[in-house]
Amino acid sequence: PGDYLLLQNEIEGAGKIIVAAKKKGLKVVLNPSPINEELKACPLELVDCFILNEIEGGELTGESEPNAVLHTLHQR
């Protein structure tokens, strides 16, 4: 508990890994690149920290303005 798990969306089974990590009390850091359909099925609400750029933020939220991206991610 309290350790960090750093993931990038290039690995298979990211959603299952996120769930397992949270059950063990880990903090999850995710780089959502590359954005794909599998990512949309991941439990992103369990992610503690995202490492992303403006394009990825826009893909995840539908927003283009950085503050709107942050607000939308925070709300989710």
Secondary structure as UniProt FT lines:
FT   STRAND          4..8
FT   TURN            9..10
FT   TURN            12..13
FT   HELIX           14..23
FT   TURN            24..25
FT   STRAND          27..31
FT   HELIX           37..40
FT   HELIX           44..46
FT   STRAND          49..50
FT   HELIX           54..61
FT   HELIX           66..75
//
